[in-house]
Amino acid sequence: MALKNLHGKATLTDDELNALKASAKQARINSLTMVQAANSGHPGGAFSSMEMFLSVYGFANLTPANASEIDRDYVIISHGHTSAGVYAALIEYGFIPAEDALPNFRRFGSTIQGHIVREVPGIDWDTGNLGQGLSAGVGFALAQRARNHDGKVFVLMGDGGQTKGQIAEARRIAVSQKLNNVIALIDWNKIQLSGTVEEIMHCNIREIWEADGWEVVECDGHSFPELFKALANAGKNGKPTVLMCKTVMGKDGGEMAGVPTYHGKAPGEPIYSNVVKSLGGDPEILAKALDARKNTPAPKPYREITPFEAEIETGTPIVYTNEKKSDNRGAFGKAVADVGKLNYKVAGKTPILVFDCDLSPSVMTGEFKKVCPDEFIQCGIQEHAVATISGAAAAAGTVSVWAEFGVFGIDEAYNQQRLNDINKAGNKLVLTHVGLDVGEDGETHQCIDYVGQARNMFGWKLLVPADPNQTDKATRYMLKTPGCVCLAVGRSKVDSIPEFASPDYKFEYGKAVKLRDGKDGAIFALGYLTQIALKSAEELAKQGVNVSVYCVSSPLEIDEAALKEACATGYILTVEDHHVNTGMGAILGLEIARRNLGAKIKNLGVEKYGLSGVSSELRKAFGLDSEGIAKSFIEFRK
Amino acid sequence: MALKNLHGKATLTDDELNALKASAKQARINSLTMVQAANSGHPGGAFSSMEMFLSVYGFANLTPANASEIDRDYVIISHGHTSAGVYAALIEYGFIPAEDALPNFRRFGSTIQGHIVREVPGIDWDTGNLGQGLSAGVGFALAQRARNHDGKVFVLMGDGGQTKGQIAEARRIAVSQKLNNVIALIDWNKIQLSGTVEEIMHCNIREIWEADGWEVVECDGHSFPELFKALANAGKNGKPTVLMCKTVMGKDGGEMAGVPTYHGKAPGEPIYSNVVKSLGGDPEILAKALDARKNTPAPKPYREITPFEAEIETGTPIVYTNEKKSDNRGAFGKAVADVGKLNYKVAGKTPILVFDCDLSPSVMTGEFKKVCPDEFIQCGIQEHAVATISGAAAAAGTVSVWAEFGVFGIDEAYNQQRLNDINKAGNKLVLTHVGLDVGEDGETHQCIDYVGQARNMFGWKLLVPADPNQTDKATRYMLKTPGCVCLAVGRSKVDSIPEFASPDYKFEYGKAVKLRDGKDGAIFALGYLTQIALKSAEELAKQGVNVSVYCVSSPLEIDEAALKEACATGYILTVEDHHVNTGMGAILGLEIARRNLGAKIKNLGVEKYGLSGVSSELRKAFGLDSEGIAKSFIEFRK
């Protein structure tokens, strides 16, 4: 019997309370059966959070009917390892059938995975790496606000993970953005993986939330009336609220109750049967689950998650000439402001959110802030949280752009971007000051590894435009393209390339654009190094050596036709201000080997951590100036 | 005139105070001259932190004479962008000469870099990426305690960066470890890059530090007597202490004072000259600095930073046979406990610290904890802080080991490990549960990108042993080898390989070990997949195809002789449970292309995010079981 959704109710009738209590028993039985059938999982937290799960899924405007819509309430289970408990609660509300979940938990090929995934209706964020859930919640809340939807966001967490610094970052952003529709719930069972919370790492949970400006409410995490009442009251004083839900790990789990061992372990017999019987169940369901696990195929995903498709106008590209020289970061800034203005508060258009970590003067989002003030979100120096927030905001129906120095956007926040990718969040990440093109900030600020970082995931598109014209067009392409897209630009003012200024030129993902033809070899240049490579080609021509020059702006995607054509010249030189072993040159080299294309390849790039210096000096030191490139080519051909 | 070090003084004589005040003027003049000569840098913070710099370098047991020793006080400037101010303070105490610093700030080739680096004496940690300094301080303090040295650690920070979550993590570890010898100082000037702290991101600085259990003391950050007194009192009540130093950004900087613009910008004329004159200086020093910048070579590094060389016994390898089957993570755990016990509290031996983030039962450091209780450091779920702490502890004279799930150790904390590398910290990172060998936790927990992450840096050595015997030997090798070394192991129990059990076998970094000879092709297998590749080779032999099998345990280092030999067979198949584009196979493929070795190569690996499942199922799904590998080889040779 499916439980009714009690959206927004503060007080339960006797019938409602009894139904919830019955479901809590059944859900504990079901979750323990999943864990026992898989012989793996986390029963302790599943049992301690059970009333929290059932209350939140009952209270929220989130049902099997609207779970795949955009404008509704959101529920994030940050302690994703309690998955068996979550699935059991979702069964009670009719999101998924018990006959799927019980046999297929943690089974290979099944959607009922070890850590929760969005392919299960009712799950809004793939979690498992702790500390990210509150950030996701803030992202959902910001998206809903931008979409003018008055929804609530519920974030459930464990207590052991309260120590993750990213949570503090998200707390402050929630307060600064006045998100009183975000309600956090902490399963305060005082036990974590290897012992009690007190033994492992003392943390004054109440004090740290209060210090960041949240309303803190304590309640009995096993009492439905207390939980519903607290949920209904949350946010009424204008602040985001956290409920510290006092619970017992393994509650109602007999010998498992209060024992850290069962944080992450199936109980085995006789505990399994004893617990099921004490909850009024029949332990025989385990045998049935095991039989189905063995003899029936794993169920297909309940839904396919695809990135949100934005409805926006992308306007007309700005044309840059060499009289109106610009930096690529500036061209991004102008383009995003232009598109922002075109769509700002226009009915039927997707909101465009731009996130900032106190760098707008450097990452050039100041103009956007001016023209779209309500869609510019200042987040302070809190990159881990912002990476996740921008991901969740994208998943919940906005064009979500975070412009940031390369080292912070993809090095500092790599795991957050990896989880955005896994979540198919579809956020837009703009990395500025990449490569050696940082100015004199030195090695800690030189993001010479962004191609490698993006290559190390599966779903990201990476755009590295060469000049302001291509940057403008790539920016508009990025804003309109579903999925996770990263745009990487440097700091220097660079020459414009006439081909990209032409109204006929459209940014085409994956295409290497041949800008010069030659038969003695080919240079593939990444982004703004194209201009320099073109100069090298002219110097080489003076020496009687004629080379093709290809501009690569999508280094993760190989333009097979261009590569094959270039290989016919016998010599491929790659040029980039990126780690020489993990960038575009490495990608092309590997492809030459895999396809046995036969051409010789030489990679120019960054071979050690750099020093302070202006870009041109740094490039010269690594042989990436026009003279150095030409010299390398001559030596290579010898 | 160099200032005297006033180590530990609480009260200043008039002469001392006057000397400090004179130095503060001179240091402001010098730092502004550096910024103006470079036409780049951060004068605002340099001026507001100046009395803090001079007080801490005066108070600490850190002098030009002992700056390169291990056992002394440590000073970390976390807001490393205030570098011009730091260098100016170091000039006053005689660490570096003014004639080097003034002309060479942010100059290409110079050690006087944009963000501070350890090559300058008096600088203990390369910073610039905010939020990491307190973690470094905790690491230094733990190392000094382990070495039985009663030193102090001073961490200076800005106020805008107080929002970084990693600081909260480090605060809790400091309290949990009772590090009352850590003294933090916040430059509380209330201005950050793009506006006031209040505008950018409200943060209740006092409350968040108090909530985590620190003693908070407010003082006038421009008053030497208040600063020395506060430094002398800090820690007396047994708690770590933070001084909130009330300052003015750009203090004594005339028009620059209190203006956010000068956070990161040279003032230009007439401001430069006006400020210098108002401080009693002669603006002509700028012309001299510019002349020297143009006409003299950049100074050499003042000192070379090399990783600490540990003095430990590494004992006798444990021998594993197939009767005594083990997992590689278990073999690591036994080896580190064995070496720990051998050296624990033995005079003259380097302390071995093992850090844990609530995962010791999974990462197998429980035995070490038992035998070396004082050297096991429980840090809770706070990976960003721990990554930096373990780095700094290594730099300050310990063997520092952090054992952690792969996704948290190198994905979540990538930027911290990158900065450990830049710092030449020499920490030891043990990644467990790597590749598909995680158990049923699913995609968020599968670290299929660690080879790519390590390859994306420059200094890391990566060891991926194949069996428990090789793991044991690689662990002992890691513990004794200076520099950043990462050991990566899976979760499953695996077969032992007789060759590695032999007393004659020694772990040799960079060597690919040929375990089987064949003329029809070669398989290079990473780590524990070697056993599976050997089975494939036997299956292939039954079909009349004889292949060599190489065990690769150092994927970042190419065994050129082995590769050349293998290429002579014409066919190279690589096998790993890692992202197929960023692992060992990609490295070998690129090398084949670069050296034009002519052999055909095919890479087997992980081609998308995985699912929940036991390792063997997941491997099979990606064709990484013995049958799949054999089949791939046959198709490849067609």
Chai-1 contact restraints between the chains, C-beta under 6 A:
chainA,res_idxA,chainB,res_idxB,connection_type,confidence,min_distance_angstrom,max_distance_angstrom,comment,restraint_id
A,S40,B,E440,contact,1.0,0.0,6.0,A-B,restraint_1
A,R106,B,E440,contact,1.0,0.0,6.0,A-B,restraint_2
A,R106,B,S612,contact,1.0,0.0,6.0,A-B,restraint_3
A,F108,B,G613,contact,1.0,0.0,6.0,A-B,restraint_4
A,F108,B,E617,contact,1.0,0.0,6.0,A-B,restraint_5
A,Q113,B,G442,contact,1.0,0.0,6.0,A-B,restraint_6
A,Q113,B,S612,contact,1.0,0.0,6.0,A-B,restraint_7
A,G114,B,E440,contact,1.0,0.0,6.0,A-B,restraint_8
A,G114,B,D441,contact,1.0,0.0,6.0,A-B,restraint_9
A,G114,B,G442,contact,1.0,0.0,6.0,A-B,restraint_10
A,G114,B,S612,contact,1.0,0.0,6.0,A-B,restraint_11
A,H115,B,G442,contact,1.0,0.0,6.0,A-B,restraint_12
A,H115,B,T444,contact,1.0,0.0,6.0,A-B,restraint_13
A,G128,B,T444,contact,1.0,0.0,6.0,A-B,restraint_14
A,G128,B,H445,contact,1.0,0.0,6.0,A-B,restraint_15
A,N129,B,T444,contact,1.0,0.0,6.0,A-B,restraint_16
A,L130,B,I381,contact,1.0,0.0,6.0,A-B,restraint_17
A,G160,B,I381,contact,1.0,0.0,6.0,A-B,restraint_18
A,G161,B,I381,contact,1.0,0.0,6.0,A-B,restraint_19
A,T163,B,G380,contact,1.0,0.0,6.0,A-B,restraint_20
A,T163,B,I381,contact,1.0,0.0,6.0,A-B,restraint_21
A,T163,B,Q382,contact,1.0,0.0,6.0,A-B,restraint_22
A,K164,B,I381,contact,1.0,0.0,6.0,A-B,restraint_23
A,G165,B,G165,contact,1.0,0.0,6.0,A-B,restraint_24
A,G165,B,Q166,contact,1.0,0.0,6.0,A-B,restraint_25
A,G165,B,A168,contact,1.0,0.0,6.0,A-B,restraint_26
A,G165,B,E169,contact,1.0,0.0,6.0,A-B,restraint_27
A,G165,B,H384,contact,1.0,0.0,6.0,A-B,restraint_28
A,Q166,B,G165,contact,1.0,0.0,6.0,A-B,restraint_29
A,A168,B,G165,contact,1.0,0.0,6.0,A-B,restraint_30
A,A168,B,A168,contact,1.0,0.0,6.0,A-B,restraint_31
A,E169,B,G165,contact,1.0,0.0,6.0,A-B,restraint_32
A,S176,B,M201,contact,1.0,0.0,6.0,A-B,restraint_33
A,S176,B,H202,contact,1.0,0.0,6.0,A-B,restraint_34
A,Q192,B,D358,contact,1.0,0.0,6.0,A-B,restraint_35
A,L193,B,D358,contact,1.0,0.0,6.0,A-B,restraint_36
A,S194,B,D358,contact,1.0,0.0,6.0,A-B,restraint_37
A,S194,B,S360,contact,1.0,0.0,6.0,A-B,restraint_38
A,S194,B,P361,contact,1.0,0.0,6.0,A-B,restraint_39
A,I200,B,D358,contact,1.0,0.0,6.0,A-B,restraint_40
A,I200,B,Q378,contact,1.0,0.0,6.0,A-B,restraint_41
A,I200,B,G380,contact,1.0,0.0,6.0,A-B,restraint_42
A,M201,B,S176,contact,1.0,0.0,6.0,A-B,restraint_43
A,M201,B,G380,contact,1.0,0.0,6.0,A-B,restraint_44
A,H202,B,S176,contact,1.0,0.0,6.0,A-B,restraint_45
A,N204,B,A211,contact,1.0,0.0,6.0,A-B,restraint_46
A,E207,B,A211,contact,1.0,0.0,6.0,A-B,restraint_47
A,I208,B,A211,contact,1.0,0.0,6.0,A-B,restraint_48
A,A211,B,N204,contact,1.0,0.0,6.0,A-B,restraint_49
A,A211,B,E207,contact,1.0,0.0,6.0,A-B,restraint_50
A,A211,B,I208,contact,1.0,0.0,6.0,A-B,restraint_51
A,A211,B,A211,contact,1.0,0.0,6.0,A-B,restraint_52
A,D358,B,Q192,contact,1.0,0.0,6.0,A-B,restraint_53
A,D358,B,L193,contact,1.0,0.0,6.0,A-B,restraint_54
A,D358,B,S194,contact,1.0,0.0,6.0,A-B,restraint_55
A,D358,B,I200,contact,1.0,0.0,6.0,A-B,restraint_56
A,S360,B,S194,contact,1.0,0.0,6.0,A-B,restraint_57
A,P361,B,S194,contact,1.0,0.0,6.0,A-B,restraint_58
A,Q378,B,I200,contact,1.0,0.0,6.0,A-B,restraint_59
A,G380,B,T163,contact,1.0,0.0,6.0,A-B,restraint_60
A,G380,B,I200,contact,1.0,0.0,6.0,A-B,restraint_61
A,G380,B,M201,contact,1.0,0.0,6.0,A-B,restraint_62
A,I381,B,L130,contact,1.0,0.0,6.0,A-B,restraint_63
A,I381,B,G160,contact,1.0,0.0,6.0,A-B,restraint_64
A,I381,B,G161,contact,1.0,0.0,6.0,A-B,restraint_65
A,I381,B,T163,contact,1.0,0.0,6.0,A-B,restraint_66
A,I381,B,K164,contact,1.0,0.0,6.0,A-B,restraint_67
A,Q382,B,T163,contact,1.0,0.0,6.0,A-B,restraint_68
A,H384,B,G165,contact,1.0,0.0,6.0,A-B,restraint_69
A,D411,B,Y414,contact,1.0,0.0,6.0,A-B,restraint_70
A,D411,B,N415,contact,1.0,0.0,6.0,A-B,restraint_71
A,D411,B,R418,contact,1.0,0.0,6.0,A-B,restraint_72
A,E412,B,N415,contact,1.0,0.0,6.0,A-B,restraint_73
A,Y414,B,D411,contact,1.0,0.0,6.0,A-B,restraint_74
A,Y414,B,Y414,contact,1.0,0.0,6.0,A-B,restraint_75
A,N415,B,D411,contact,1.0,0.0,6.0,A-B,restraint_76
A,N415,B,E412,contact,1.0,0.0,6.0,A-B,restraint_77
A,I422,B,E443,contact,1.0,0.0,6.0,A-B,restraint_78
A,I422,B,Y609,contact,1.0,0.0,6.0,A-B,restraint_79
A,E440,B,S40,contact,1.0,0.0,6.0,A-B,restraint_80
A,E440,B,R106,contact,1.0,0.0,6.0,A-B,restraint_81
A,E440,B,G114,contact,1.0,0.0,6.0,A-B,restraint_82
A,D441,B,G114,contact,1.0,0.0,6.0,A-B,restraint_83
A,G442,B,Q113,contact,1.0,0.0,6.0,A-B,restraint_84
A,G442,B,G114,contact,1.0,0.0,6.0,A-B,restraint_85
A,G442,B,H115,contact,1.0,0.0,6.0,A-B,restraint_86
A,E443,B,I422,contact,1.0,0.0,6.0,A-B,restraint_87
A,T444,B,H115,contact,1.0,0.0,6.0,A-B,restraint_88
A,T444,B,G128,contact,1.0,0.0,6.0,A-B,restraint_89
A,T444,B,N129,contact,1.0,0.0,6.0,A-B,restraint_90
A,H445,B,G128,contact,1.0,0.0,6.0,A-B,restraint_91
A,D449,B,N456,contact,1.0,0.0,6.0,A-B,restraint_92
A,G452,B,N456,contact,1.0,0.0,6.0,A-B,restraint_93
A,R455,B,T582,contact,1.0,0.0,6.0,A-B,restraint_94
A,N456,B,D449,contact,1.0,0.0,6.0,A-B,restraint_95
A,N456,B,G452,contact,1.0,0.0,6.0,A-B,restraint_96
A,N456,B,T582,contact,1.0,0.0,6.0,A-B,restraint_97
A,F458,B,K608,contact,1.0,0.0,6.0,A-B,restraint_98
A,N581,B,R455,contact,1.0,0.0,6.0,A-B,restraint_99
A,T582,B,R455,contact,1.0,0.0,6.0,A-B,restraint_100
A,T582,B,N456,contact,1.0,0.0,6.0,A-B,restraint_101
A,A586,B,L590,contact,1.0,0.0,6.0,A-B,restraint_102
A,G589,B,L590,contact,1.0,0.0,6.0,A-B,restraint_103
A,G589,B,A593,contact,1.0,0.0,6.0,A-B,restraint_104
A,L590,B,A586,contact,1.0,0.0,6.0,A-B,restraint_105
A,L590,B,G589,contact,1.0,0.0,6.0,A-B,restraint_106
A,L590,B,L590,contact,1.0,0.0,6.0,A-B,restraint_107
A,I592,B,A593,contact,1.0,0.0,6.0,A-B,restraint_108
A,A593,B,G589,contact,1.0,0.0,6.0,A-B,restraint_109
A,A593,B,I592,contact,1.0,0.0,6.0,A-B,restraint_110
A,A593,B,A593,contact,1.0,0.0,6.0,A-B,restraint_111
A,A593,B,I601,contact,1.0,0.0,6.0,A-B,restraint_112
A,R594,B,G589,contact,1.0,0.0,6.0,A-B,restraint_113
A,N596,B,K600,contact,1.0,0.0,6.0,A-B,restraint_114
A,K600,B,N596,contact,1.0,0.0,6.0,A-B,restraint_115
A,I601,B,A593,contact,1.0,0.0,6.0,A-B,restraint_116
A,K608,B,F458,contact,1.0,0.0,6.0,A-B,restraint_117
A,Y609,B,I422,contact,1.0,0.0,6.0,A-B,restraint_118
A,S612,B,R106,contact,1.0,0.0,6.0,A-B,restraint_119
A,S612,B,Q113,contact,1.0,0.0,6.0,A-B,restraint_120
A,S612,B,G114,contact,1.0,0.0,6.0,A-B,restraint_121
A,G613,B,F108,contact,1.0,0.0,6.0,A-B,restraint_122
A,E617,B,F108,contact,1.0,0.0,6.0,A-B,restraint_123
